[in-house]
Amino acid sequence: MIKRSFLLIFGLVSLFALIGQAGLPDKGWGIGIQINYPFTGFSVRFFNADGIGFELNIFPNPTSRYVKSPEESKSYEVRRLELTLSGKLLYPVRQDENVNYYFSGGAAITFAFEEEETALPEGMKQPMIHSSMEGAILSGMGVIEVEGIWLDRLVGTFEYGLTWDLFDPLNFSFLSGGIGAHYYI
């Protein structure tokens, strides 16, 4: 599922890039792929006339596991979807001809959805969905955006910086980051 989503998004970004071969105008908004270990997701960026931007990311992470029922001797599948939503502000620090530098600050929230199949009378099954909030993370990052290497409207990004988990205050990371590709429209 993740591989298909990644290939679909990458294909759409490539298609848009091949269609729009004109020069890169002032950025308005762009779509792309963001890869932050261990997540791969969809990204949307918006910029105003002053060059200040906002980025919204959605990272789905589906998993499943089998749990043995305490009452019965058989096991059942528990499907889980962790959905991480992140938003950050992109403040321009320096803009060169092909490379732009931004300071970014933002937050990410992870929601978990679990679906369990429980036995009902007459052998019917009905899924039960449980939801919870798994984590909230604050981040401060540097973003390097490289324009014009592949195609005029397709830019690559590299992010690096600090993250701090609000649910686990001792979980502070100095080496957070990711890479991405965005197509600006």
LUMNUPA-301735 format. One record per residue: residue in one letter; x, y, z of N, C-alpha, C in turn. Coordinates in steps of 0.2 Angstrom, whole numbers, plus 5000, padded with zeros to 4 digits. Layout:
// LUMNUPA-301735
["A",[X,Y,Z],[X,Y,Z],[X,Y,Z]] ...
This chain:
// LUMNUPA-301735
["M",[5004,4994,5000],[5000,5000,5000],[5004,5006,5000]] ["I",[5009,5007,5004],[5014,5012,5005],[5018,5013,4998]] ["K",[5020,5007,4995],[5024,5008,4989],[5019,5010,4983]] ["R",[5013,5008,4983],[5009,5011,4978],[5007,5018,4979]] ["S",[5006,5020,4985],[5005,5027,4986],[5011,5031,4984]] ["F",[5017,5029,4986],[5023,5033,4984],[5024,5033,4977]] ["L",[5023,5028,4973],[5023,5028,4966],[5018,5032,4963]] ["L",[5012,5032,4965],[5007,5036,4963],[5008,5044,4963]] ["I",[5011,5046,4969],[5012,5053,4971],[5018,5055,4966]] ["F",[5023,5050,4966],[5029,5052,4962],[5027,5052,4955]] ["G",[5023,5048,4952],[5021,5048,4945],[5017,5055,4944]] ["L",[5013,5057,4949],[5009,5063,4948],[5014,5069,4948]] ["V",[5018,5069,4952],[5023,5075,4953],[5027,5075,4946]] ["S",[5029,5069,4944],[5033,5069,4937],[5029,5071,4931]] ["L",[5023,5069,4931],[5018,5071,4926],[5017,5079,4926]] ["F",[5016,5082,4932],[5015,5089,4932],[5022,5093,4930]] ["A",[5027,5090,4932],[5034,5093,4930],[5035,5093,4923]] ["L",[5033,5087,4919],[5034,5087,4912],[5029,5091,4908]] ["I",[5023,5092,4911],[5019,5096,4907],[5021,5104,4908]] ["G",[5023,5106,4914],[5025,5113,4915],[5032,5114,4914]] ["Q",[5034,5115,4908],[5042,5116,4906],[5043,5124,4906]] ["A",[5039,5128,4908],[5040,5135,4908],[5045,5137,4914]] ["G",[5048,5143,4914],[5052,5144,4920],[5048,5145,4926]] ["L",[5052,5144,4932],[5049,5144,4938],[5047,5151,4940]] ["P",[5040,5152,4941],[5038,5159,4943],[5039,5159,4950]] ["D",[5037,5165,4953],[5036,5166,4960],[5032,5160,4963]] ["K",[5035,5157,4968],[5031,5152,4971],[5024,5154,4974]] ["G",[5019,5150,4972],[5013,5150,4975],[5011,5145,4979]] ["W",[5011,5139,4976],[5010,5133,4980],[5013,5127,4976]] ["G",[5014,5121,4980],[5017,5116,4977],[5015,5109,4980]] ["I",[5015,5104,4977],[5014,5097,4980],[5020,5093,4979]] ["G",[5020,5088,4983],[5026,5083,4983],[5026,5078,4988]] ["I",[5032,5075,4988],[5033,5069,4992],[5038,5071,4998]] ["Q",[5037,5069,5004],[5042,5070,5009],[5044,5064,5012]] ["I",[5050,5062,5013],[5052,5056,5016],[5056,5058,5023]] ["N",[5053,5057,5028],[5056,5058,5035],[5056,5051,5038]] ["Y",[5062,5048,5040],[5062,5041,5042],[5058,5040,5048]] ["P",[5054,5036,5049],[5052,5030,5044],[5046,5031,5040]] ["F",[5044,5037,5039],[5038,5039,5035],[5039,5041,5028]] ["T",[5035,5040,5024],[5034,5043,5017],[5027,5046,5017]] ["G",[5027,5052,5014],[5020,5055,5014],[5019,5060,5009]] ["F",[5013,5063,5009],[5011,5068,5004],[5012,5075,5007]] ["S",[5015,5079,5003],[5016,5086,5006],[5013,5091,5001]] ["V",[5011,5097,5004],[5008,5103,5001],[5012,5109,5004]] ["R",[5014,5113,5000],[5017,5119,5002],[5014,5125,4999]] ["F",[5013,5131,5003],[5010,5137,5001],[5015,5143,5003]] ["F",[5016,5147,4998],[5020,5153,4999],[5017,5160,4998]] ["N",[5018,5165,5002],[5015,5171,5001],[5020,5176,4996]] ["A",[5018,5182,4995],[5023,5186,4991],[5029,5188,4994]] ["D",[5030,5187,5001],[5036,5189,5004],[5041,5183,5004]] ["G",[5039,5177,5002],[5043,5171,5002],[5042,5167,5008]] ["I",[5037,5169,5013],[5036,5165,5019],[5031,5159,5017]] ["G",[5033,5153,5019],[5029,5148,5017],[5026,5144,5023]] ["F",[5021,5139,5021],[5018,5135,5026],[5018,5128,5022]] ["E",[5020,5123,5026],[5020,5116,5023],[5016,5111,5027]] ["L",[5012,5107,5024],[5007,5103,5027],[5009,5096,5025]] ["N",[5010,5091,5029],[5012,5084,5028],[5007,5079,5031]] ["I",[5006,5074,5027],[5002,5068,5029],[5006,5062,5028]] ["F",[5008,5058,5034],[5011,5052,5033],[5007,5046,5036]] ["P",[5005,5042,5031],[5001,5036,5033],[5006,5030,5035]] ["N",[5005,5026,5040],[5009,5020,5041],[5005,5014,5043]] ["P",[5002,5010,5039],[4998,5005,5040],[5002,4999,5043]] ["T",[5000,4995,5048],[5003,4989,5050],[4997,4984,5052]] ["S",[4999,4978,5054],[4994,4973,5056],[4998,4968,5061]] ["R",[4994,4965,5065],[4997,4960,5069],[4992,4955,5072]] ["Y",[4994,4949,5074],[4989,4944,5076],[4989,4944,5084]] ["V",[4984,4944,5087],[4983,4943,5094],[4979,4937,5096]] ["K",[4981,4933,5101],[4978,4927,5103],[4972,4930,5108]] ["S",[4966,4927,5107],[4960,4929,5111],[4961,4925,5117]] ["P",[4960,4929,5123],[4961,4925,5130],[4955,4920,5131]] ["E",[4949,4921,5128],[4943,4917,5129],[4944,4911,5124]] ["E",[4946,4912,5118],[4946,4907,5113],[4954,4905,5112]] ["S",[4954,4899,5109],[4961,4897,5107],[4963,4899,5100]] ["K",[4959,4903,5097],[4961,4906,5090],[4964,4913,5091]] ["S",[4967,4915,5086],[4970,4922,5085],[4966,4926,5080]] ["Y",[4966,4933,5081],[4963,4937,5076],[4967,4943,5074]] ["E",[4966,4946,5069],[4970,4951,5066],[4968,4958,5069]] ["V",[4973,4962,5071],[4972,4969,5073],[4976,4973,5068]] ["R",[4972,4977,5064],[4975,4981,5059],[4975,4988,5062]] ["R",[4981,4991,5060],[4982,4998,5064],[4985,5003,5058]] ["L",[4982,5009,5059],[4984,5014,5054],[4987,5020,5059]] ["E",[4993,5022,5058],[4996,5028,5062],[4996,5033,5056]] ["L",[4993,5039,5058],[4992,5044,5053],[4996,5050,5057]] ["T",[5001,5052,5054],[5005,5058,5057],[5003,5064,5052]] ["L",[5001,5069,5055],[5000,5076,5052],[5005,5081,5055]] ["S",[5008,5084,5050],[5013,5089,5053],[5012,5096,5049]] ["G",[5013,5101,5052],[5013,5108,5049],[5019,5112,5051]] ["K",[5022,5116,5047],[5027,5120,5049],[5028,5126,5045]] ["L",[5030,5131,5048],[5031,5138,5044],[5038,5138,5041]] ["L",[5039,5140,5035],[5045,5141,5032],[5047,5148,5031]] ["Y",[5052,5150,5035],[5054,5157,5035],[5061,5158,5031]] ["P",[5061,5162,5025],[5067,5162,5021],[5073,5166,5025]] ["V",[5078,5163,5025],[5084,5165,5028],[5089,5168,5022]] ["R",[5090,5165,5017],[5094,5167,5011],[5091,5163,5005]] ["Q",[5091,5167,4999],[5089,5165,4993],[5094,5166,4988]] ["D",[5097,5161,4985],[5102,5162,4980],[5099,5160,4973]] ["E",[5103,5160,4968],[5100,5158,4961],[5097,5152,4961]] ["N",[5100,5146,4963],[5097,5140,4963],[5096,5136,4970]] ["V",[5098,5139,4975],[5097,5137,4982],[5094,5142,4986]] ["N",[5089,5139,4990],[5085,5143,4995],[5086,5140,5002]] ["Y",[5087,5144,5007],[5088,5142,5014],[5082,5145,5018]] ["Y",[5079,5140,5022],[5074,5142,5026],[5075,5140,5033]] ["F",[5072,5143,5038],[5071,5141,5045],[5064,5139,5045]] ["S",[5063,5133,5048],[5056,5130,5049],[5055,5128,5056]] ["G",[5049,5129,5058],[5047,5127,5065],[5040,5125,5064]] ["G",[5038,5120,5068],[5032,5117,5067],[5030,5111,5072]] ["A",[5025,5108,5071],[5023,5102,5076],[5020,5097,5071]] ["A",[5020,5091,5074],[5017,5085,5071],[5013,5081,5077]] ["I",[5008,5078,5075],[5003,5075,5079],[5002,5068,5076]] ["T",[5003,5063,5080],[5001,5056,5077],[4995,5053,5080]] ["F",[4990,5051,5076],[4984,5048,5078],[4985,5040,5076]] ["A",[4982,5036,5080],[4982,5029,5079],[4975,5026,5079]] ["F",[4974,5022,5073],[4967,5019,5073],[4968,5012,5072]] ["E",[4965,5008,5077],[4965,5000,5077],[4959,4997,5075]] ["E",[4959,4992,5071],[4953,4989,5069],[4953,4982,5072]] ["E",[4949,4979,5076],[4949,4973,5079],[4943,4969,5077]] ["E",[4944,4963,5075],[4938,4959,5073],[4936,4954,5079]] ["T",[4930,4955,5081],[4928,4951,5087],[4922,4947,5085]] ["A",[4922,4941,5088],[4917,4936,5086],[4910,4938,5089]] ["L",[4905,4938,5084],[4898,4939,5086],[4894,4933,5086]] ["P",[4888,4933,5088],[4884,4927,5088],[4883,4924,5080]] ["E",[4882,4918,5079],[4881,4915,5073],[4887,4916,5068]] ["G",[4893,4917,5071],[4899,4917,5067],[4900,4924,5063]] ["M",[4896,4929,5064],[4897,4935,5060],[4903,4939,5064]] ["K",[4906,4943,5060],[4911,4947,5062],[4910,4955,5061]] ["Q",[4911,4959,5066],[4910,4966,5065],[4917,4969,5068]] ["P",[4919,4974,5063],[4926,4977,5066],[4924,4982,5071]] ["M",[4928,4983,5076],[4928,4988,5081],[4934,4993,5080]] ["I",[4933,4999,5079],[4939,5004,5078],[4940,5008,5084]] ["H",[4946,5008,5087],[4948,5012,5092],[4953,5017,5090]] ["S",[4952,5023,5092],[4957,5028,5090],[4960,5031,5096]] ["S",[4966,5034,5095],[4970,5037,5101],[4975,5042,5098]] ["M",[4977,5047,5102],[4983,5051,5100],[4989,5048,5103]] ["E",[4994,5047,5098],[5000,5043,5100],[5006,5048,5102]] ["G",[5006,5054,5099],[5012,5058,5101],[5011,5065,5098]] ["A",[5014,5070,5101],[5015,5077,5098],[5022,5079,5098]] ["I",[5024,5081,5093],[5032,5083,5092],[5032,5090,5090]] ["L",[5037,5094,5093],[5039,5100,5091],[5045,5100,5087]] ["S",[5046,5104,5082],[5053,5104,5078],[5055,5111,5076]] ["G",[5061,5111,5076],[5065,5117,5073],[5070,5115,5068]] ["M",[5069,5116,5062],[5074,5114,5057],[5076,5119,5052]] ["G",[5082,5117,5049],[5084,5121,5043],[5082,5117,5037]] ["V",[5080,5121,5032],[5078,5118,5026],[5082,5121,5020]] ["I",[5085,5116,5016],[5089,5118,5010],[5084,5116,5004]] ["E",[5083,5121,5000],[5079,5119,4994],[5083,5121,4987]] ["V",[5084,5116,4983],[5088,5116,4977],[5083,5116,4971]] ["E",[5084,5122,4967],[5079,5122,4961],[5083,5121,4955]] ["G",[5080,5119,4950],[5083,5119,4943],[5088,5113,4941]] ["I",[5088,5108,4946],[5093,5103,4944],[5090,5098,4939]] ["W",[5084,5096,4941],[5081,5091,4937],[5076,5094,4932]] ["L",[5071,5098,4934],[5067,5101,4929],[5065,5108,4932]] ["D",[5063,5113,4928],[5062,5120,4931],[5057,5120,4937]] ["R",[5052,5117,4937],[5047,5118,4942],[5048,5112,4948]] ["L",[5052,5108,4947],[5053,5102,4952],[5059,5104,4956]] ["V",[5058,5105,4963],[5064,5106,4967],[5065,5101,4972]] ["G",[5071,5100,4974],[5073,5095,4980],[5074,5099,4986]] ["T",[5072,5095,4992],[5073,5098,4998],[5076,5094,5003]] ["F",[5080,5096,5007],[5084,5093,5012],[5083,5096,5019]] ["E",[5080,5093,5024],[5079,5096,5031],[5083,5092,5036]] ["Y",[5085,5096,5041],[5089,5094,5046],[5087,5098,5053]] ["G",[5088,5095,5059],[5086,5099,5064],[5085,5095,5071]] ["L",[5081,5099,5075],[5079,5096,5082],[5072,5094,5082]] ["T",[5070,5089,5086],[5064,5088,5088],[5063,5086,5095]] ["W",[5057,5087,5098],[5056,5086,5105],[5049,5083,5105]] ["D",[5048,5077,5108],[5041,5074,5109],[5038,5077,5116]] ["L",[5032,5080,5115],[5029,5082,5121],[5026,5077,5126]] ["F",[5024,5071,5123],[5022,5066,5127],[5028,5062,5131]] ["D",[5034,5063,5129],[5039,5060,5132],[5045,5065,5132]] ["P",[5045,5069,5137],[5050,5075,5137],[5057,5073,5137]] ["L",[5059,5067,5139],[5066,5065,5138],[5068,5063,5131]] ["N",[5063,5063,5126],[5064,5061,5120],[5065,5067,5115]] ["F",[5072,5069,5115],[5074,5075,5112],[5079,5073,5107]] ["S",[5078,5074,5100],[5083,5072,5095],[5087,5078,5092]] ["F",[5093,5077,5091],[5097,5082,5088],[5098,5081,5080]] ["L",[5097,5075,5078],[5098,5072,5071],[5091,5070,5068]] ["S",[5087,5075,5067],[5081,5074,5064],[5081,5077,5057]] ["G",[5077,5074,5052],[5077,5077,5046],[5074,5073,5040]] ["G",[5074,5075,5034],[5072,5071,5029],[5073,5074,5022]] ["I",[5071,5071,5017],[5072,5074,5010],[5065,5074,5007]] ["G",[5065,5078,5001],[5058,5078,4998],[5059,5081,4991]] ["A",[5054,5081,4987],[5053,5084,4981],[5047,5087,4980]] ["H",[5047,5093,4978],[5040,5097,4977],[5040,5100,4970]] ["Y",[5034,5100,4967],[5033,5103,4961],[5028,5109,4962]] ["Y",[5031,5115,4960],[5027,5121,4961],[5023,5123,4955]] ["I",[5017,5125,4956],[5012,5126,4951],[5012,5134,4950]] 
